[in-house]
Amino acid sequence: MNSGDEATTTNKAREVGPQIKRRRWNWTPWLIVAPALAVFVIFFAVPLVIMLANSFQKMDPATYQTVDRFTLFQYGRFLFDEYYVGVLLRTLRIGAVTTLVCLIAAYPVALYLTKAGPRERNILTLIIISPLLVSVVVLCFGWMIIVAPTGLINFLLMKIGMIDTPIELKFSEGSVVARLAHVYFPFMALGIYNSLQNIDPELVRAARILGAGPLRIFWNIKFPLSIPGAIAGSLIVFALSISSFVMPMFLGGSWVKVVAYFIWEQNMILVDWPFGAAIAVILLVVTCLLYTSPSPRD
């Protein structure tokens, strides 16, 4: 290589070097996400850190003064008390039953959506997501009217002769589960529908040619291939159900206490902020464990 080629190579290296350096320190993507990142840090990360710090404190109930800056007292108080653990187990049970109800009810609806025409599918989708378009408080008052002793359900049961006197449905786990399933059903139905839409129609056609009936096609083809959508919908419904506050408060009240209602009670009524923060951290950890659980491989 002569001196001219060496000079050319040196000049190219000098030109490429600043380009690599500029690419490495490109601040454009960070400037784009800066507003969203600032909102996340200010309104989520910082309050979360403050809540976590408060959960390790101990407060004197007489003076409302902090007496210990770092202690596991609040966590031990919750985890080693049968009443508090019962509240957590009831919350998980309500979330699991709500998820199961949505899962069973969503499959027929999702299967029908895959066979419906475009116009009918749009109408049905609007009907499915309609609970999300109405205020939660308004829907809760509607359900309170339905499950009241003189409400629609008791009226119909008495009309057909199944019961003689009204039964108490309002302050029960059943009414809470029904209300949660009503609101969070769209997440499950649309998740399963999205998975069913991605199934290759040729697989179903080949199964029909080979003599498989509708039930066998569902169990051997559609159901296994729709499991990712069902898992995604289940995670969303379960996480939203165990963290719900308004619906259990209206339909369950103090008779069906859940963790979210318990957190509100500790903070707003009993003014025990460290204990309320500890309960919130425990609920957050349970929810995070659901999202970090291993998912099935494609």
C-alpha positions as CSV (number, residue, x, y, z in Angstrom):
1,M,0.0,0.0,0.0
2,N,1.5,3.3,-1.0
3,S,1.4,6.6,0.8
4,G,-1.7,7.9,-1.2
5,D,-3.8,4.9,-0.2
6,E,-2.7,5.3,3.5
7,A,-3.8,8.9,3.4
8,T,-7.2,8.0,1.9
9,T,-7.7,5.3,4.6
10,T,-6.8,7.8,7.3
11,N,-9.2,10.4,6.0
12,K,-12.0,7.8,5.8
13,A,-11.3,6.7,9.4
14,R,-11.4,10.3,10.5
15,E,-14.8,10.8,8.8
16,V,-16.3,7.6,10.1
17,G,-15.1,8.2,13.7
18,P,-17.2,11.3,14.4
19,Q,-20.2,9.6,12.8
20,I,-19.9,6.7,15.1
21,K,-19.5,9.0,18.0
22,R,-22.6,11.1,17.0
23,R,-24.7,7.9,16.6
24,R,-23.6,6.7,20.0
25,W,-24.7,10.0,21.7
26,N,-27.9,10.5,19.7
27,W,-30.3,12.2,22.2
28,T,-33.2,12.4,19.8
29,P,-35.0,9.2,21.1
30,W,-34.5,10.4,24.6
31,L,-36.0,13.8,23.8
32,I,-39.0,12.1,22.2
33,V,-39.8,9.9,25.3
34,A,-38.8,12.5,27.8
35,P,-42.3,13.9,28.5
36,A,-43.7,10.4,29.0
37,L,-40.7,9.4,31.1
38,A,-41.1,12.4,33.2
39,V,-44.8,11.7,33.9
40,F,-43.9,8.1,34.7
41,V,-41.2,9.1,37.2
42,I,-43.2,11.9,38.9
43,F,-46.6,10.3,39.1
44,F,-45.6,6.6,39.5
45,A,-42.0,5.9,40.4
46,V,-41.6,8.6,43.0
47,P,-44.9,7.8,44.8
48,L,-44.0,4.1,44.7
49,V,-40.7,4.8,46.4
50,I,-42.3,6.9,49.0
51,M,-44.9,4.3,49.7
52,L,-42.2,1.6,50.0
53,A,-40.3,3.8,52.4
54,N,-43.4,4.4,54.5
55,S,-44.1,0.7,54.7
56,F,-40.9,0.1,56.7
57,Q,-42.0,2.7,59.4
58,K,-43.9,2.3,62.6
59,M,-46.3,4.9,63.8
60,D,-47.5,5.6,67.3
61,P,-51.4,5.5,67.1
62,A,-51.8,8.0,69.9
63,T,-49.6,10.8,68.5
64,Y,-49.4,9.8,64.9
65,Q,-45.6,10.2,65.1
66,T,-43.1,7.8,63.5
67,V,-41.3,5.8,66.3
68,D,-39.2,3.5,64.0
69,R,-37.7,4.4,60.6
70,F,-36.9,0.9,59.4
71,T,-38.8,-2.1,60.7
72,L,-40.6,-5.1,59.2
73,F,-43.3,-4.7,61.9
74,Q,-46.0,-3.8,59.4
75,Y,-45.3,-6.8,57.1
76,G,-45.3,-9.2,60.1
77,R,-48.5,-7.6,61.4
78,F,-50.2,-8.4,58.1
79,L,-48.7,-11.8,57.3
80,F,-48.9,-13.3,60.8
81,D,-52.5,-12.4,61.4
82,E,-55.3,-14.7,60.3
83,Y,-57.8,-11.9,59.7
84,Y,-55.5,-9.9,57.4
85,V,-54.4,-13.1,55.6
86,G,-58.0,-14.0,55.2
87,V,-58.6,-10.6,53.5
88,L,-55.8,-11.4,51.0
89,L,-57.1,-14.9,50.3
90,R,-60.6,-13.6,49.8
91,T,-59.3,-11.1,47.3
92,L,-57.3,-13.7,45.4
93,R,-60.3,-16.0,45.4
94,I,-62.6,-13.3,44.0
95,G,-60.0,-12.6,41.3
96,A,-59.6,-16.2,40.4
97,V,-63.4,-16.8,40.2
98,T,-63.9,-13.7,38.2
99,T,-61.1,-14.7,35.8
100,L,-62.7,-18.2,35.4
101,V,-66.1,-16.8,34.7
102,C,-64.8,-14.4,32.1
103,L,-62.8,-17.2,30.5
104,I,-65.7,-19.6,30.2
105,A,-68.1,-16.8,28.9
106,A,-65.5,-15.3,26.5
107,Y,-64.8,-18.4,24.3
108,P,-68.3,-18.7,22.7
109,V,-68.4,-15.0,22.1
110,A,-65.0,-14.9,20.6
111,L,-65.8,-17.9,18.4
112,Y,-68.9,-16.2,17.1
113,L,-67.0,-13.0,16.4
114,T,-64.6,-14.9,14.1
115,K,-67.6,-16.1,12.0
116,A,-69.7,-12.9,12.0
117,G,-69.7,-10.5,9.1
118,P,-67.8,-7.1,9.3
119,R,-70.9,-5.1,10.2
120,E,-72.2,-7.6,12.8
121,R,-68.7,-7.9,14.2
122,N,-68.5,-4.1,14.7
123,I,-71.8,-4.0,16.5
124,L,-71.0,-6.9,18.7
125,T,-67.6,-5.4,19.6
126,L,-69.3,-2.1,20.6
127,I,-71.7,-4.0,22.8
128,I,-68.8,-6.0,24.4
129,I,-66.8,-2.9,25.2
130,S,-69.9,-0.8,26.3
131,P,-69.3,-1.5,30.1
132,L,-65.9,0.3,29.7
133,L,-67.6,3.4,28.2
134,V,-69.9,4.0,31.2
135,S,-68.8,5.3,34.6
136,V,-68.0,2.6,37.1
137,V,-70.1,4.4,39.8
138,V,-73.1,4.5,37.5
139,L,-72.8,0.7,36.7
140,C,-72.4,0.0,40.4
141,F,-75.6,1.8,41.2
142,G,-77.3,-0.2,38.4
143,W,-76.1,-3.5,39.9
144,M,-77.2,-2.4,43.3
145,I,-80.7,-2.0,42.0
146,I,-80.6,-5.4,40.3
147,V,-79.4,-7.4,43.3
148,A,-81.4,-5.4,45.9
149,P,-84.0,-7.4,48.0
150,T,-86.7,-5.7,45.9
151,G,-84.6,-5.8,42.7
152,L,-84.9,-7.6,39.4
153,I,-83.4,-10.9,40.3
154,N,-85.4,-11.4,43.5
155,F,-88.6,-10.3,41.6
156,L,-88.0,-12.8,38.9
157,L,-87.2,-15.6,41.3
158,M,-90.3,-14.9,43.3
159,K,-92.4,-14.6,40.2
160,I,-91.5,-18.1,39.0
161,G,-91.9,-19.6,42.4
162,M,-88.3,-20.5,43.2
163,I,-88.2,-18.5,46.4
164,D,-90.9,-17.2,48.8
165,T,-88.9,-14.4,50.4
166,P,-86.2,-12.1,48.9
167,I,-82.7,-13.4,49.4
168,E,-79.7,-11.2,50.3
169,L,-77.6,-10.8,47.1
170,K,-76.2,-7.3,47.6
171,F,-73.4,-7.8,50.2
172,S,-72.0,-11.1,48.9
173,E,-69.0,-12.4,47.0
174,G,-71.3,-13.5,44.2
175,S,-72.5,-10.0,43.4
176,V,-69.0,-8.7,43.5
177,V,-67.8,-11.4,41.1
178,A,-70.7,-10.8,38.8
179,R,-70.0,-7.0,38.7
180,L,-66.2,-7.5,38.1
181,A,-66.9,-10.1,35.4
182,H,-69.3,-7.7,33.7
183,V,-66.7,-4.9,33.5
184,Y,-63.6,-6.9,32.7
185,F,-65.1,-9.3,30.3
186,P,-64.1,-7.3,27.2
187,F,-60.4,-7.8,28.0
188,M,-60.8,-11.5,28.0
189,A,-63.1,-11.7,25.0
190,L,-61.0,-9.5,22.7
191,G,-57.8,-11.2,23.8
192,I,-59.1,-14.6,22.8
193,Y,-60.7,-13.3,19.7
194,N,-57.4,-11.8,18.6
195,S,-55.7,-15.2,19.0
196,L,-58.5,-17.0,17.1
197,Q,-58.2,-14.5,14.2
198,N,-54.5,-15.3,13.8
199,I,-55.2,-19.0,13.3
200,D,-54.5,-20.1,9.7
201,P,-57.9,-21.0,8.1
202,E,-56.2,-23.7,6.1
203,L,-55.7,-25.7,9.3
204,V,-59.4,-25.7,10.0
205,R,-60.1,-26.5,6.3
206,A,-57.6,-29.4,6.4
207,A,-59.2,-30.8,9.6
208,R,-62.6,-30.7,8.0
209,I,-61.4,-32.5,4.9
210,L,-59.9,-35.2,7.2
211,G,-63.3,-35.7,8.8
212,A,-62.9,-33.7,12.1
213,G,-66.1,-32.3,13.6
214,P,-66.6,-28.9,15.1
215,L,-65.9,-30.0,18.6
216,R,-62.7,-31.9,17.7
217,I,-61.5,-28.9,15.6
218,F,-62.0,-26.6,18.6
219,W,-60.2,-28.9,21.1
220,N,-57.3,-29.9,18.8
221,I,-56.8,-26.7,16.8
222,K,-58.6,-23.6,18.0
223,F,-58.2,-24.0,21.7
224,P,-54.5,-24.8,21.9
225,L,-53.7,-22.0,19.5
226,S,-55.8,-19.5,21.4
227,I,-54.1,-20.2,24.7
228,P,-51.7,-17.2,24.5
229,G,-54.7,-14.8,24.1
230,A,-56.5,-16.6,27.0
231,I,-53.4,-16.2,29.2
232,A,-53.0,-12.6,28.4
233,G,-56.7,-11.9,29.1
234,S,-56.6,-13.9,32.3
235,L,-53.6,-11.9,33.6
236,I,-55.3,-8.6,32.9
237,V,-58.6,-9.6,34.4
238,F,-57.0,-11.2,37.5
239,A,-54.8,-8.2,38.1
240,L,-57.6,-5.7,37.7
241,S,-60.0,-7.8,39.9
242,I,-57.6,-8.1,42.9
243,S,-56.8,-4.4,42.7
244,S,-60.4,-3.2,42.3
245,F,-61.8,-0.9,44.9
246,V,-65.0,0.9,43.8
247,M,-67.0,-2.2,42.8
248,P,-66.3,-4.3,46.0
249,M,-67.0,-1.2,48.1
250,F,-70.4,-0.6,46.6
251,L,-71.6,-4.3,46.3
252,G,-69.6,-5.9,49.1
253,G,-69.2,-3.1,51.6
254,S,-67.7,-4.0,55.0
255,W,-69.1,-7.5,54.7
256,V,-66.8,-8.5,51.7
257,K,-63.6,-6.7,52.4
258,V,-60.9,-6.9,49.8
259,V,-57.3,-5.7,49.9
260,A,-57.9,-2.5,48.0
261,Y,-60.8,-1.6,50.3
262,F,-58.6,-2.5,53.3
263,I,-55.8,-0.2,52.1
264,W,-58.3,2.7,51.7
265,E,-59.7,2.0,55.2
266,Q,-56.3,2.0,56.8
267,N,-55.2,5.2,55.2
268,M,-58.4,7.3,55.2
269,I,-60.3,6.1,58.3
270,L,-57.7,4.7,60.7
271,V,-54.9,7.0,59.5
272,D,-52.4,4.2,59.7
273,W,-50.3,5.1,56.7
274,P,-47.4,2.7,57.2
275,F,-49.7,-0.3,57.6
276,G,-51.7,0.8,54.5
277,A,-48.5,1.2,52.5
278,A,-47.3,-2.3,53.6
279,I,-50.6,-3.8,52.4
280,A,-50.3,-2.0,49.1
281,V,-46.7,-3.3,48.6
282,I,-47.9,-6.8,49.3
283,L,-50.6,-6.5,46.7
284,L,-48.2,-5.0,44.2
285,V,-45.8,-7.9,44.8
286,V,-48.5,-10.4,44.1
287,T,-49.5,-8.6,41.0
288,C,-45.9,-8.4,39.7
289,L,-45.4,-12.1,40.3
290,L,-48.3,-12.8,37.9
291,Y,-46.7,-10.7,35.2
292,T,-43.3,-12.1,35.7
293,S,-44.4,-15.8,35.6
294,P,-43.1,-17.8,32.6
295,S,-45.3,-17.7,29.5
296,P,-45.7,-20.7,27.2
297,R,-43.4,-20.7,24.2
298,D,-44.8,-20.3,20.7
